[in-house]
Amino acid sequence: MKPGYILLLLAIVAALGICSALFPEGVGAIIMLSICCAIAIPLLLRNTDERTFVLRLFIVGLLARIFFGSIIYIFGLSEFFGGDAITYDFRGAYIADYWRGTTVIESYELTRWTATSGAGWGMHYLVAAIYYIGGRNPLAAQALCCVAGACIGPVVFICSYQIYKNSNVAKFAGMMTAFFPAFLLWSCQLMKDGLIIFLLVVVIIAVLRLQEKFGIASLAVLVISMFAILSLRFYIFYMVAIAVVGSFVIGFSNNPGAIFRRTAILLVAGIGLTYLGVVRTATSDVEKFGSLESVQRSRNDLAKSGESGFGADLDVSTTEGAISIIPIGFVYLMFAPFPWQVTNLRQAIALPETVLWWAMFPLMITGIIYTIKHRLREAFPILLFSIMLTLAYSIFQGNVGTAYRQRTQIQVFLFMFIAVGWVLRKEGKENKQIIAKARRGQLISSSPQPNAQ
């Protein structure tokens, strides 16, 4: 049986299993999956020539997320693996009831959850919209997150190929981000992490396309994706914006036509974001959260929460304090959890993956060096964004669990560099083998041959 038919059969079995085991929520989830896949698959396939690989990567990634997401949902493990899923379900249902007129009390919580500023307001509206249309069904909202998570591998493949023009690099990066445990875990639940990671890569793809050629579709995708990122995790938006602007300033070409095109794109994108209310939202966010004192309060709360907090005695409320914490924050962000600090089951589960992540660092360094030497202009936005977010999280994070979770927003691009390092090492070994065989062949041909009698 062909692989495509096997995947289709598995998808049908999974759909029937969900509908029967989780009726009636499973029916709504399958409907949501069908709608999202009908939108996502054509968009993914039209942006690549490797359609078979991309389709298989998407389907297998989706099945994996459906499997793990269903286990978490059935056994009520949301609080263990990600309490945010419970929060979004409750707040989304509350807002949906208010929209229907079922709940007419305008409480302080409702005012805060429906405010279009601050942390995660876009997720509140997204879940509320799903519940408003189809009724309260966490599994349906989770299904949308699973599809977004399944899209991460394919869009990373597309992005990597656009930067490096190497199919092996793109395939390795796509598969790692599709199936690396952290990416699976955070994108199979009703959480915003998978959506954010997907949108980050889409922004980079749109920038790369616009660098090559102006297109209304690419510009619209860029503006909408950046606005969506702002609604989900506002502080990442500013880093993305700086990376996008920096990329267009550097550009792929310095001829007058290219400079004019990039300037026009920045102006139109700026107008579009302003129309969507980004300036007003950004001003409100900066006023509320844009000081080191606010960062210190948030970091202090993280450091004192649970058993996985670290650096509770550190102070980042001053510039000197913020700079001084970067080394220790970087170590925890990139390498935690450490084997000698494992204190609970969640950290123990993440340990094998973390060790694998450590082993990939030499490949990542090799890939970064190659990228800087040979693909700096193309990779500039992901390099700049990765550096900025790494520094920000090194200052902000005070909890191992949160750092492990939010590290994926950086890893999605670091895996591209790891893929480059892996391909370079693989090609280097193959070249050595070819040279060794050639030398052995020369020795054999040059050695004296016995005379035939």
C-alpha positions in Angstrom: 0.0 0.0 0.0 1.3 3.5 -0.9 2.3 5.8 2.0 -0.3 8.3 1.0 -3.1 5.7 1.4 -1.7 4.6 4.7 -1.8 8.1 6.0 -5.3 8.6 4.7 -6.4 5.4 6.4 -4.8 6.5 9.7 -6.5 9.9 9.5 -9.9 8.2 9.0 -9.4 5.8 11.8 -8.3 8.7 14.1 -11.4 10.7 13.1 -13.7 7.8 13.8 -12.0 7.1 17.1 -12.3 10.6 18.3 -15.9 10.9 17.3 -16.8 7.7 19.1 -14.7 8.0 22.2 -15.3 11.7 22.8 -18.9 12.1 21.6 -20.2 14.8 21.2 -17.1 17.0 21.6 -15.2 14.8 19.1 -17.7 15.6 16.3 -17.1 19.3 16.7 -13.3 18.7 16.8 -13.4 16.7 13.6 -15.4 19.5 11.9 -12.9 22.0 13.1 -10.0 19.8 11.9 -11.7 19.4 8.5 -12.2 23.1 8.0 -8.7 24.1 9.1 -7.1 21.4 6.9 -9.1 22.4 3.9 -7.6 25.9 4.3 -4.1 25.0 5.4 -3.2 22.2 2.9 -3.8 24.1 -0.4 -1.8 27.1 1.0 1.1 24.9 2.0 1.2 23.0 -1.3 1.0 26.1 -3.4 4.2 27.5 -1.8 6.5 24.6 -2.5 7.6 22.2 -5.3 8.1 19.3 -2.8 4.3 18.8 -2.4 4.5 15.1 -1.5 7.0 15.6 1.3 5.2 18.7 2.7 1.8 16.9 2.6 3.2 13.8 4.4 5.0 16.0 6.9 1.8 17.9 7.7 -0.4 14.8 8.0 2.0 12.8 10.2 2.6 15.9 12.3 -1.2 16.4 12.7 -1.8 12.8 13.6 0.9 12.9 16.2 -0.6 16.0 17.8 -4.1 14.5 17.7 -2.8 11.4 19.4 -1.0 13.3 22.3 -3.6 16.0 22.5 -6.4 13.4 22.9 -4.5 11.6 25.6 -4.0 14.8 27.5 -7.7 15.7 27.1 -9.1 12.3 27.9 -7.1 11.8 31.1 -7.4 15.4 32.2 -3.7 16.1 32.1 -4.1 19.7 31.0 -3.2 21.1 34.4 -0.1 18.9 34.6 1.2 19.7 31.1 -0.2 23.2 30.6 -2.6 25.0 32.8 -3.1 27.8 30.3 -5.5 25.5 28.4 -7.9 25.5 31.3 -7.6 29.3 31.6 -8.3 29.9 27.9 -11.3 27.5 28.0 -12.8 29.3 31.0 -12.2 32.8 29.7 -13.3 32.1 26.2 -16.6 30.5 27.4 -17.2 33.5 29.7 -16.8 36.0 26.8 -18.9 33.9 24.4 -21.7 33.8 27.0 -21.5 37.6 27.3 -21.7 38.0 23.5 -24.8 35.7 23.5 -26.4 37.7 26.3 -26.4 34.7 28.6 -24.1 36.5 31.0 -24.9 40.2 31.3 -22.7 41.1 34.2 -19.8 43.2 33.2 -17.2 42.3 35.8 -13.7 43.5 36.2 -12.5 40.2 34.9 -14.6 40.5 31.7 -13.3 44.0 31.1 -9.7 42.8 31.5 -10.1 39.7 29.3 -11.8 41.6 26.5 -9.3 44.5 26.5 -7.3 44.6 23.2 -4.0 45.1 25.0 -1.8 43.1 27.3 -0.9 39.4 27.4 -2.8 36.9 25.2 -6.0 38.9 24.5 -6.1 37.5 21.0 -6.4 33.9 22.4 -9.4 35.0 24.5 -11.2 36.3 21.4 -10.2 33.2 19.3 -11.6 30.7 21.8 -14.6 32.9 22.4 -15.4 33.0 18.7 -15.2 29.2 18.4 -17.5 28.8 21.4 -19.9 31.5 20.2 -20.4 29.7 16.8 -20.3 26.0 17.9 -20.9 26.0 21.7 -18.3 25.4 24.4 -16.0 22.7 23.1 -12.4 22.7 24.3 -11.6 19.9 22.0 -12.6 21.9 18.9 -10.5 24.8 20.0 -7.7 22.4 20.6 -8.1 21.0 17.1 -7.3 24.4 15.6 -4.1 24.5 17.7 -3.2 21.1 16.5 -3.5 22.1 12.8 -1.5 25.2 13.4 1.2 23.1 15.2 1.1 20.6 12.3 1.8 23.5 9.9 5.1 24.4 11.7 7.2 21.7 10.1 6.0 22.5 6.5 6.4 26.2 6.9 9.9 25.7 8.4 10.7 23.5 5.4 9.5 26.3 3.0 11.4 29.0 4.9 14.6 27.0 5.2 14.6 26.2 1.5 14.0 29.8 0.6 17.0 30.9 2.6 19.5 28.1 1.8 18.2 26.6 -1.5 19.1 23.1 -0.2 16.5 20.4 0.0 18.4 18.4 2.7 18.7 21.4 5.0 15.0 22.2 4.6 13.8 18.6 5.2 15.9 18.1 8.3 14.7 21.5 9.8 11.1 20.7 8.9 11.2 17.2 10.4 12.9 18.4 13.6 10.4 21.2 14.3 7.5 18.9 13.4 8.4 16.1 15.8 10.7 17.5 18.5 9.0 16.7 21.8 8.7 20.3 23.0 7.0 21.4 19.7 4.6 18.5 19.9 3.7 19.1 23.5 3.0 22.8 23.3 1.1 22.7 20.0 -1.2 19.7 20.7 -3.1 21.5 23.5 -5.3 24.6 23.8 -2.4 26.9 24.1 -1.0 29.8 22.0 2.6 28.6 21.7 2.0 26.6 18.5 0.1 29.5 16.9 2.9 32.0 17.8 5.7 29.7 16.4 3.7 29.2 13.2 3.1 32.9 12.8 6.8 33.8 13.4 7.9 31.5 10.5 5.1 32.9 8.3 6.3 36.4 8.9 9.9 35.5 7.8 8.6 33.7 4.7 6.5 36.8 3.8 9.6 39.1 4.3 11.7 36.8 2.1 9.1 36.8 -0.7 8.7 40.6 -0.5 12.5 41.0 -0.7 12.4 39.2 -4.0 9.2 40.6 -5.5 6.4 42.9 -4.3 3.1 41.1 -3.9 -0.2 42.2 -2.3 -0.8 38.7 -0.9 2.6 38.5 0.8 2.2 42.0 2.2 -1.3 41.1 3.5 0.1 37.9 5.1 2.9 40.0 6.7 0.6 42.6 8.2 -2.0 40.1 9.4 0.6 37.7 10.9 2.3 40.6 12.8 -1.0 41.8 14.2 -1.9 38.3 15.3 1.5 37.9 17.1 0.8 41.2 18.8 -2.6 39.9 20.0 -1.0 36.7 21.3 2.3 37.8 22.9 2.7 41.5 22.5 6.4 41.9 23.4 7.4 39.4 20.7 5.8 41.7 18.2 8.3 44.5 18.8 11.2 42.2 18.2 9.6 40.9 15.0 9.0 44.4 13.9 12.6 45.4 14.4 13.8 42.3 12.6 11.5 43.0 9.7 12.5 46.6 9.4 16.2 45.7 9.7 15.8 43.1 7.0 14.3 45.6 4.6 16.9 48.2 5.4 19.7 45.7 4.5 17.8 44.1 1.6 19.0 41.7 -1.0 20.0 44.4 -3.4 21.0 48.1 -3.3 19.8 49.2 -6.7 17.4 52.1 -6.7 14.4 50.0 -7.7 14.9 47.6 -4.9 15.4 50.3 -2.3 12.2 52.0 -3.5 10.3 48.7 -3.3 11.5 48.0 0.2 10.6 51.6 1.3 7.1 51.3 -0.2 6.6 47.9 1.6 7.6 49.4 5.0 5.2 52.4 4.5 2.3 50.3 3.4 2.9 47.7 6.1 3.1 50.5 8.7 -0.2 52.0 7.5 -1.9 48.6 7.6 -0.7 47.9 11.1 -1.8 51.4 12.2 -5.2 50.8 10.7 -5.5 47.7 12.7 -4.9 49.7 15.9 -1.3 48.5 16.5 -0.1 52.0 17.5 -2.8 52.4 20.1 -2.2 48.9 21.5 1.5 49.3 21.5 1.3 52.6 23.4 -0.9 51.0 26.0 1.4 48.0 26.4 4.5 50.1 26.7 2.9 52.3 29.4 1.8 49.2 31.4 4.7 46.8 30.9 7.5 48.8 29.3 9.6 49.5 32.4 12.3 47.4 34.1 10.2 47.6 37.3 7.4 45.7 35.5 9.9 43.2 34.2 11.2 42.7 37.7 7.8 42.1 39.2 6.9 39.5 36.5 10.3 37.8 36.8 10.0 37.7 40.6 6.6 36.0 40.3 8.0 33.4 38.0 11.0 32.8 40.2 8.8 32.2 43.3 6.3 30.0 41.5 6.6 26.2 42.1 9.8 24.3 42.6 11.4 25.3 39.3 12.1 28.9 40.0 15.6 30.3 39.9 17.3 33.6 40.8 14.6 34.9 43.1 17.2 37.1 44.8 18.3 38.7 41.5 17.1 42.3 40.6 16.6 43.4 37.0 14.8 46.7 37.9 18.0 48.6 36.9 20.0 48.6 33.6 23.0 47.2 35.4 21.0 44.5 37.0 19.3 43.5 33.8 22.7 43.2 32.0 24.3 41.3 34.8 21.6 38.6 34.8 22.0 37.8 31.1 24.7 35.1 31.4 22.9 33.0 34.1 19.5 33.6 32.3 21.0 32.5 29.0 22.3 29.3 30.5 18.9 28.4 32.0 17.0 29.4 28.9 19.2 27.4 26.5 20.2 24.4 28.7 17.6 23.8 31.5 16.4 21.5 33.0 19.7 20.2 34.3 20.0 16.6 35.5 21.1 17.5 39.0 18.2 20.0 39.4 15.3 17.7 38.5 12.8 17.9 41.3 9.5 16.7 39.6 8.1 14.4 37.0 7.7 17.1 34.4 11.3 18.0 34.5 12.3 14.3 34.4 10.2 13.8 31.2 11.9 16.7 29.5 15.4 15.6 30.4 16.1 13.1 27.5 15.0 15.8 25.0 17.2 18.3 26.7 20.3 16.1 26.5 19.6 15.6 22.8 19.3 19.4 22.4 22.7 19.8 24.1 24.2 17.4 21.6 23.0 19.5 18.7 24.8 22.7 19.8 28.1 22.0 17.9 26.0 21.6 14.7 24.1 24.9 15.5 27.4 26.8 15.9 28.7 25.4 12.6 25.4 26.4 10.9 25.4 29.9 12.3 29.0 30.5 11.1 28.2 29.2 7.6 25.0 31.4 7.6 26.9 34.5 8.6 29.5 33.9 5.9 27.3 32.9 3.0 23.6 33.7 3.7 23.7 36.8 6.0 21.3 38.9 4.0 18.7 36.2 3.6 18.9 35.0 7.2 19.3 38.4 8.8 15.7 38.6 10.2 15.9 35.2 11.9 19.4 36.0 13.3 18.3 39.4 14.6 15.0 38.1 16.1 16.7 35.1 17.7 19.3 37.2 19.3 16.8 39.8 20.6 14.4 37.2 22.0 17.2 35.3 23.6 18.4 38.4 25.4 14.9 39.3 26.4 14.1 35.9 27.8 17.5 35.7 29.5 16.5 38.8 31.5 12.8 38.1 32.0 12.7 34.3 32.7 12.9 33.1 36.3 11.3 29.7 36.0 12.8 26.6 34.4 9.4 25.3 33.2 8.5 28.5 31.5 11.9 28.9 30.0 11.7 25.3 28.6 8.3 26.1 27.1 9.1 29.5 25.5 12.5 28.3 24.3 10.6 26.8 21.3 10.0 30.3 19.9 13.8 30.5 19.5 14.4 26.9 18.7 12.2 27.0 15.6 14.9 29.1 13.9 17.9 27.6 15.6 16.9 24.2 14.1 17.5 25.8 10.7 21.1 26.4 11.7 21.4 22.9 13.2 20.1 21.5 9.9 22.9 23.4 8.0 25.5 22.1 10.4 24.2 18.6 10.0 24.2 18.7 6.2 27.7 20.2 6.2 29.0 17.5 8.5 27.3 14.8 6.5 28.7 16.2 3.2 32.1 16.5 4.8 32.1 12.8 5.7 30.9 11.8 2.3 33.7 13.9 0.6 36.3 12.2 2.9 35.0 8.8 1.9 35.1 9.7 -1.8 38.7 11.0 -1.5 39.7 7.9 0.5 38.2 5.6 -2.2 39.9 7.6 -5.0 43.2 7.3 -3.2 42.8 3.5 -2.7 41.9 3.2 -6.4 45.0 5.2 -7.4 47.2 2.9 -5.2 45.7 -0.2 -6.8 46.1 1.1 -10.4 49.7 2.2 -9.7 50.8 -1.0 -8.0 52.7 -3.5 -10.3 50.5 -6.2 -11.8 51.6 -9.8 -12.1 52.5 -10.9 -15.7 50.1 -13.4 -17.3 51.8 -16.7 -18.0 
